[in-house]
Amino acid sequence: MATLSIVNESGEEVGTYEIDSAAIADRISKQLLHDAVVMYQANNRQGSHNTRTRGEVSGTNKKMYRQKGTGHARAGSKRTNVRRGGGVARTIKPRDYSYRLPKKALRRATRMAIRSKIDDGEMLVIDQLNYDAPKTSKLATTLKKLGLGATKTLIATADVDAAVYKSGRNIPGVDVQPVRQLNALSVLRPQRMLVTKAALDKIKDGSFADGQAV
């Protein structure tokens, strides 16, 4: 059983939160976390790389000079891969790198990632984030008071909060997501995780749809 401190926007402790990380995930599998992270990263690859073959580069097919009698090595077309400006011998073409692991595996990986944040002391609980309108400076000040000003941080909210999202999207190293969109990569990538008490309640009782694809 872990005891997490609950702080307010000024960084003052206003309570504690009891949570059993083993209830979120019974164990942490480094192999499963690795597989999930690699999958999400592969799905983010654009895959638009392209190199031209000798049949695709511009230029004539005419032999550059006669076969014998010049004193030089034999040469064919200027589009050959051995000459500058020619085609590529072993070319790469656009491809789709995406693939999908089983849903149950991704859900377990997300829970394992959250448990690792709790066990490693990298999760901070805030009582609430109330924003009537987007205010980047306000959120930046809050993060600074919490000691997260220069730290890559994931802010997890209970539900989609447009005001908090818009407040954090322009802050370098800050990502804002509702708990239902969390996945292993989004949880493990930042150094710290800041969750609202309402969001942690959803994580604790398991009422969030994790394992979303990127």
C-alpha positions in Angstrom: 0.0 0.0 0.0 1.4 3.4 -1.1 0.6 6.7 0.5 0.7 9.6 -1.9 0.6 13.3 -0.8 -2.2 15.4 -2.2 -1.1 19.0 -3.0 -2.9 22.1 -4.2 -2.0 24.5 -7.0 0.3 26.4 -4.6 2.3 23.2 -3.8 0.9 22.9 -0.3 0.0 19.5 1.0 -3.7 19.2 1.7 -4.1 15.5 2.3 -2.9 12.0 1.5 -4.1 9.3 -0.8 -3.9 5.5 -0.1 -3.5 3.3 -3.1 -2.4 -0.3 -3.6 -0.3 -0.4 -6.7 -0.5 -4.2 -6.8 -4.3 -3.9 -7.4 -3.6 -1.9 -10.5 -1.1 -4.4 -11.9 -0.1 -7.7 -10.1 3.4 -7.4 -11.5 5.6 -5.4 -13.9 6.9 -7.2 -17.0 9.7 -5.3 -18.6 9.3 -7.4 -21.8 5.6 -6.5 -22.2 6.3 -2.8 -21.5 9.1 -3.0 -24.1 6.9 -4.7 -26.7 4.1 -2.1 -26.1 6.4 0.9 -26.4 8.0 -0.4 -29.6 4.6 -1.0 -31.1 3.4 2.6 -30.3 6.7 4.0 -31.7 6.4 1.9 -34.9 2.8 3.1 -35.3 4.1 6.7 -35.1 6.6 6.2 -38.0 5.6 8.0 -41.1 7.2 5.5 -43.4 7.5 7.9 -46.3 11.2 7.2 -47.0 12.0 6.7 -50.7 15.1 6.4 -52.8 15.2 6.1 -56.6 16.4 3.2 -58.6 18.5 3.6 -61.8 15.2 3.3 -63.7 13.8 6.3 -61.9 16.6 8.9 -62.0 16.9 11.3 -65.0 19.5 10.7 -67.7 20.1 8.8 -70.9 20.7 5.1 -71.2 23.4 5.7 -73.7 26.8 4.1 -72.9 29.1 6.9 -71.6 32.1 5.9 -73.9 33.2 3.0 -75.9 34.1 -0.2 -74.2 37.8 -0.5 -75.1 40.7 1.8 -76.1 40.1 4.7 -73.7 42.4 3.6 -70.9 39.5 3.9 -68.4 37.4 1.3 -66.7 34.4 0.0 -68.6 31.3 2.2 -68.0 27.7 1.8 -68.9 24.9 4.3 -68.3 25.4 7.4 -66.2 22.4 6.3 -64.2 24.2 3.3 -62.8 24.4 3.0 -59.0 28.2 3.3 -58.9 28.2 6.9 -60.2 27.2 10.1 -58.5 23.6 11.1 -59.4 22.8 7.6 -60.3 20.2 5.3 -58.8 20.4 3.3 -55.6 21.2 -0.4 -55.7 19.2 -1.5 -52.7 16.5 1.1 -52.6 13.9 1.6 -49.9 10.3 2.5 -50.6 7.4 3.8 -48.6 5.9 1.3 -46.3 3.5 1.0 -43.3 5.3 0.0 -40.1 2.2 -0.2 -38.0 1.0 -3.4 -36.3 -1.2 -4.2 -33.3 -0.6 -6.2 -30.1 -3.6 -7.9 -28.4 -5.9 -5.5 -26.5 -5.5 -7.4 -23.3 -1.7 -7.1 -23.5 -1.9 -3.3 -24.1 -4.3 -2.9 -21.2 -1.9 -4.8 -18.9 1.0 -2.8 -20.2 -0.7 0.5 -19.4 -1.5 -0.6 -15.9 2.1 -1.8 -15.4 3.4 1.6 -16.5 1.1 3.4 -14.1 2.2 1.1 -11.3 5.9 1.7 -12.1 5.3 5.5 -11.7 3.7 4.9 -8.3 6.4 2.4 -7.1 9.2 4.7 -8.3 7.8 7.8 -6.6 7.3 9.6 -9.9 3.6 10.3 -9.5 2.3 13.5 -7.9 -1.4 14.0 -6.9 -3.1 17.4 -7.1 -6.5 18.0 -5.6 -7.9 19.7 -8.7 -7.2 21.8 -11.8 -10.0 24.2 -12.2 -9.7 26.4 -15.4 -12.6 28.5 -16.6 -10.6 29.4 -19.7 -7.2 28.4 -21.1 -4.3 30.1 -19.3 -0.8 28.8 -20.1 0.9 31.1 -17.6 -1.3 29.9 -14.7 -0.5 26.2 -15.4 3.2 27.0 -15.9 3.3 28.7 -12.5 1.5 25.8 -10.9 4.1 23.3 -12.4 6.9 25.5 -11.1 5.5 25.6 -7.6 5.2 21.8 -7.7 8.9 21.5 -8.7 8.0 20.4 -12.2 9.0 23.5 -14.1 11.9 22.0 -15.9 10.6 18.4 -16.0 8.9 16.5 -18.7 5.5 15.9 -17.2 2.3 14.0 -18.1 -0.8 15.7 -16.7 -3.7 13.1 -16.4 -7.2 14.4 -16.0 -10.4 12.5 -15.1 -12.1 13.5 -18.4 -11.4 15.5 -21.4 -10.6 19.1 -20.2 -10.2 21.5 -23.1 -9.1 24.4 -20.9 -6.3 22.4 -19.2 -5.3 20.9 -22.5 -5.0 24.2 -24.2 -3.2 25.6 -21.2 -0.5 22.9 -21.4 0.0 22.3 -25.1 2.4 25.3 -25.5 4.5 24.4 -22.5 7.6 22.4 -23.6 7.7 18.9 -22.2 4.1 18.9 -21.0 1.5 16.5 -22.2 -2.2 16.6 -21.1 -4.4 13.5 -21.5 -7.6 12.1 -19.9 -7.0 8.8 -18.2 -9.0 6.9 -20.8 -6.4 7.9 -23.4 -3.3 6.8 -21.4 -1.1 4.1 -22.8 2.3 2.6 -21.9 4.3 5.0 -24.0 2.5 8.2 -22.9 3.0 7.1 -19.2 6.6 6.0 -19.4 8.0 8.7 -21.7 7.8 11.7 -19.3 9.9 11.8 -16.1 6.9 12.7 -13.8 3.2 12.1 -13.8 0.8 14.7 -12.3 -2.7 13.3 -11.8 -5.8 15.0 -10.4 -7.5 13.2 -7.4 -10.5 12.5 -9.6 -8.3 10.9 -12.3 -6.5 8.7 -9.7 -9.9 7.6 -8.4 -10.7 6.3 -11.9 -7.4 4.6 -12.1 -7.8 3.0 -8.7 -11.3 1.6 -9.4 -10.3 0.6 -13.0 -13.1 2.6 -14.6 -11.0 3.8 -17.5 -10.5 2.5 -21.0 -6.7 2.1 -21.3 -4.5 0.7 -24.0 -5.5 3.1 -26.7 -3.5 3.1 -29.9 -1.5 6.1 -30.9 
